[in-house]
């Protein structure tokens, strides 16, 4: 059972002022491992105000893969992302810099926000592995996040298989296309809102693993 922090107005107060709801999409193959690494091809983040539960701003860019530039048919069918969308986009280092500028422009400080994901794959596996392979340094705020699957389990006592399980429990239909990054972000926003309205205080967990990458110019 999570500890509830109640404001004077009776509204459940969260630890963080903002939730940055994130869901990457990456290159993939059907029934095969992507070598030398999977690469992020969609980078959507919604800035959710923890007090109003309104989305104040959205960062959304597609990303051009550089190791395996051509998307597989399976990847396009899964994500809805076509070759032209990534061909005209910037590679990951440029998009990461754009994201950091967006964070600055939104006035976000490390202690004022937490990333929110549906699972640990996005930040513990995908971004970390790709950054390590490409020798990219990552800001420290990528080292911790809130996994709504774990939050849901803390609230209900049941660990969900995935996003659809949580939405089913909420009696809410999936919005848009599953495995479209921006649509999945919208669904995670709805899950986050539901958790807050149910009285759950969302907390991030520090990752136990280090980045192991070096600074690039």
Secondary structure, 3 states (H helix, E strand, C coil): CCCCCECCCCCECCCCCEEEEEEEEECCECCECCCCCCCEEEEEEEEEECCCCCEEEEEEEEECCCCCCCCCHHHHHHHCCCHHHHHCCECHHHHHHHHHHHHHHCCCCCCCEEEEECCCHHHHHHHHHHHHHCCCCCCHHHHEEEEHHHHHHHHHCCCCCCHHHHHHHCCCCCCCCCCCHHHHHHHHHHHHHHHHHCCCCCCCEECCCCCCCCCCC
